C-alpha cells in the first residue's frame, strides 16, 4: 500500500509513504507572480506525475491519496479565502487526474489519531522526526511544518490501511 499525504496550501507539501515505511516529501511547488507566492500549476502536474510513476512503476501496489480538508477560517479575507480554495481545488484535480480519487481528512481527525490535538505547530514536526528519523534533515527547520503535516497525514492514512 502506498499513501500520499497532502497538506494543501502554498506552504504545504506532498508526501509518499509506502507500507514498508519508506517515505519521501516534497514542498508544494510555487511561483512568484506580482511579488506573491502562488501555486505553480505546471510544476504541481509534474510533481504529481512523478509520484504517480514512483507508485505505479516501482511499487505496483494500491495507492490512496489523503488530502487535508480545508475550509475558510474566521477573519480570513474574501480574496485570500478564494485563493486558498483555488489552490485546494487544483490539488484535488491533480489527485483525481493521476489517482482517480482521494480521501478528504479533516485536521481534527488526523491530529486526533496522531495525538496532536491542541498542540503547538512544532509538535507535528517533532513527531514526524520521531516516526521517520531518516527524513530529519528535511524537517530540521520550524518552517518545515508543511512537510511534517503532509508526512503525518500520510501516516494517518497508513494507520487506517487506506480506508477513510
C-alpha positions as CSV (number, residue, x, y, z in Angstrom):
1,X,0.0,0.0,0.0
2,X,1.2,3.5,-0.9
3,X,-0.2,6.5,0.8
4,X,0.1,10.0,-0.5
5,X,-0.5,12.7,2.2
6,X,-1.1,16.2,1.1
7,X,-1.1,19.4,3.2
8,X,-2.6,21.8,0.7
9,X,-1.6,25.4,0.5
10,X,1.3,27.5,-0.5
11,X,3.5,26.4,2.4
12,X,2.2,22.8,2.3
13,X,3.8,19.7,0.9
14,X,3.2,16.3,-0.7
15,X,4.4,13.1,0.9
16,X,4.6,9.5,-0.2
17,X,4.8,6.7,2.4
18,X,4.9,3.0,1.5
19,X,3.6,0.2,3.7
20,X,7.3,-0.7,4.4
21,X,7.6,2.9,5.9
22,X,9.8,4.2,3.1
23,X,8.9,7.9,2.9
24,X,9.6,10.9,0.7
25,X,8.4,14.5,0.9
26,X,8.3,17.5,-1.5
27,X,7.4,21.1,-0.9
28,X,4.3,22.4,-2.7
29,X,5.6,23.9,-6.0
30,X,5.2,27.7,-6.0
31,X,6.0,30.6,-8.3
32,X,6.3,34.3,-7.5
33,X,3.8,36.4,-9.5
34,X,3.3,40.1,-8.8
35,X,5.6,39.7,-5.7
36,X,3.2,37.0,-4.3
37,X,3.7,33.2,-4.0
38,X,1.2,31.2,-5.9
39,X,0.8,27.5,-6.6
40,X,2.8,26.6,-9.7
41,X,0.2,24.5,-11.6
42,X,2.6,23.2,-14.2
43,X,5.1,22.1,-11.6
44,X,2.3,20.6,-9.5
45,X,1.3,18.5,-12.5
46,X,5.0,17.4,-13.0
47,X,5.3,16.5,-9.3
48,X,2.1,14.5,-9.2
49,X,3.1,12.8,-12.4
50,X,6.5,11.8,-10.9
51,X,4.7,10.5,-7.7
52,X,2.4,8.5,-10.0
53,X,5.3,7.0,-11.8
54,X,7.1,6.1,-8.5
55,X,4.0,4.4,-7.1
56,X,3.0,2.6,-10.3
57,X,6.3,1.6,-11.9
58,X,8.4,0.9,-8.9
59,X,5.9,-0.2,-6.3
60,X,3.0,-1.9,-8.1
61,X,0.7,-1.6,-5.1
62,X,-2.6,0.2,-4.4
63,X,-2.2,3.9,-3.8
64,X,-4.6,6.1,-1.7
65,X,-4.3,9.9,-1.6
66,X,-5.3,11.7,1.6
67,X,-5.8,15.5,1.4
68,X,-6.3,17.6,4.4
69,X,-9.8,19.0,4.1
70,X,-9.7,22.8,4.3
71,X,-12.3,25.5,4.7
72,X,-12.4,29.2,5.2
73,X,-11.4,30.5,8.6
74,X,-12.8,33.3,10.7
75,X,-11.3,36.7,9.9
76,X,-9.8,35.5,6.7
77,X,-10.3,37.9,3.8
78,X,-12.5,37.1,0.9
79,X,-9.6,37.3,-1.5
80,X,-7.3,35.0,0.5
81,X,-10.1,32.5,1.0
82,X,-10.7,32.4,-2.7
83,X,-7.0,31.9,-3.5
84,X,-6.8,29.2,-0.9
85,X,-9.8,27.5,-2.4
86,X,-8.3,27.7,-5.9
87,X,-5.1,26.0,-4.6
88,X,-7.1,23.3,-2.8
89,X,-9.2,22.7,-6.0
90,X,-6.1,22.4,-8.2
91,X,-4.5,19.9,-5.8
92,X,-7.7,17.8,-5.7
93,X,-7.9,17.9,-9.5
94,X,-4.3,16.7,-9.8
95,X,-5.1,13.8,-7.4
96,X,-8.1,12.8,-9.4
97,X,-6.2,13.1,-12.7
98,X,-3.4,10.7,-11.6
99,X,-5.0,8.6,-8.9
100,X,-8.7,8.7,-9.8
101,X,-9.8,9.6,-6.3
102,X,-8.7,11.0,-3.0
103,X,-9.9,10.9,0.7
104,X,-10.6,14.2,2.5
105,X,-9.4,14.1,6.1
106,X,-10.1,16.9,8.5
107,X,-7.2,18.3,10.6
108,X,-9.1,17.3,13.7
109,X,-9.4,13.7,12.6
110,X,-5.8,13.1,11.6
111,X,-4.4,15.2,14.5
112,X,-6.6,13.2,17.0
113,X,-5.2,9.9,15.6
114,X,-1.7,11.3,15.9
115,X,-2.3,12.7,19.4
116,X,-1.7,16.3,18.2
117,X,-5.0,17.9,19.1
118,X,-4.5,21.3,20.8
119,X,-0.7,21.1,20.3
120,X,1.7,23.7,19.1
121,X,2.5,23.6,15.3
122,X,6.0,22.4,16.1
123,X,4.8,19.3,17.8
124,X,3.8,17.9,14.4
125,X,7.3,18.5,13.1
126,X,8.9,16.8,16.2
127,X,6.5,13.8,15.9
128,X,7.3,13.4,12.1
129,X,11.0,13.3,13.0
130,X,10.3,10.7,15.6
131,X,8.3,8.5,13.3
132,X,10.5,9.0,10.2
133,X,14.0,9.8,11.5
134,X,15.5,9.2,8.1
135,X,13.8,12.4,7.0
136,X,15.1,14.5,10.0
137,X,17.2,16.6,7.7
138,X,14.1,17.6,5.7
139,X,12.3,18.6,8.9
140,X,15.1,20.5,10.7
141,X,13.6,24.0,10.5
142,X,10.4,25.3,12.2
143,X,9.2,26.4,8.8
144,X,9.1,22.7,7.7
145,X,5.7,22.2,9.4
146,X,4.0,21.8,6.0
147,X,6.3,18.8,5.2
148,X,5.7,17.4,8.7
149,X,1.9,17.7,8.3
150,X,2.0,16.0,4.9
151,X,4.0,13.1,6.3
152,X,1.6,12.8,9.3
153,X,-1.4,12.9,7.0
154,X,0.2,10.1,5.1
155,X,1.0,8.2,8.3
156,X,-2.6,8.7,9.4
157,X,-3.7,7.1,6.1
158,X,-1.2,4.2,6.5
159,X,-2.6,3.6,10.0
160,X,-6.1,3.4,8.5
161,X,-4.9,0.9,5.9
162,X,-6.2,3.1,3.1
163,X,-9.7,3.4,4.5
164,X,-11.3,6.8,5.3
